[in-house]
Amino acid sequence: MSSTDKSKAKAIATAIEERIIKRELKPGDRLPERLLAEEFGVSRTPVREAIRQLVETRLVTDSSGRGAVVAHLSISELLDAFLVVAELEGLAARQAAKRMEHEQIVKAFDANALCQKASEVKDTQTFNAMNMVFHNLIIQGSHNVMLQGQLNTARTITFPYQHYVSSLPGYMAQSVEEHNALLSAISNSEGDVAYQLMRDHVRLQGEQIEDVIHHLERQNNPTVGQQSPYIKGYKMV
């Protein structure tokens, strides 16, 4: 594959990933190669490579029967994924308490302030965007490249479901409070406290698990798998 095709494949994979994370593409939705190639204005070669990359991250499954579809994790797989992310982000928070730079901490406080504003007006989309910025800053603040790489893969699997959890009643306001406690621990170099707070913050617990399970069960209705309008407005240059 040429370097140009590789670049196009990466851009296509990123675009599809974003739509999955934003829930514009849902579990079970098909990703036909021909339509994707037409939408992006490319041959099928970079489309196939993009799908292969998405399969590796487990956001997409590819079978000879149905072709590529947005992955639908089982309940046990989803809970395992959240447990892994919780442990890794907890470790990142512990290291951030020792290594995070003052400027990064200030930016994290600013991101959480925007989370709070979004929570007050129940703007889930803005909350999710600022929440991602907040978590990214702490992960970057760990200054652990290997850990960042592991989280980049693991978090991608949970993003679509994490965004659903954000819409649960009271979640955004509670999350803002947990962010503040976490930043306090990091600011005071309390690594073990930061680890525990972050791990508990990311993990699905109690009613959250029940609600996500209910959400997954509703996805198993006959309408799942219908083709969605996707990748509108994207063109390769």
Secondary structure as UniProt FT lines:
FT   HELIX           3..21
FT   TURN            22..23
FT   TURN            27..28
FT   HELIX           33..40
FT   HELIX           44..56
FT   TURN            57..58
FT   STRAND          60..63
FT   TURN            64..66
FT   STRAND          67..70
FT   HELIX           75..99
FT   HELIX           102..120
FT   TURN            121..122
FT   HELIX           124..141
FT   TURN            142..143
FT   HELIX           145..165
FT   TURN            166..167
FT   TURN            169..170
FT   HELIX           171..187
FT   TURN            188..189
FT   HELIX           191..202
FT   HELIX           206..218
FT   TURN            219..220
FT   TURN            222..225
FT   TURN            232..233
//
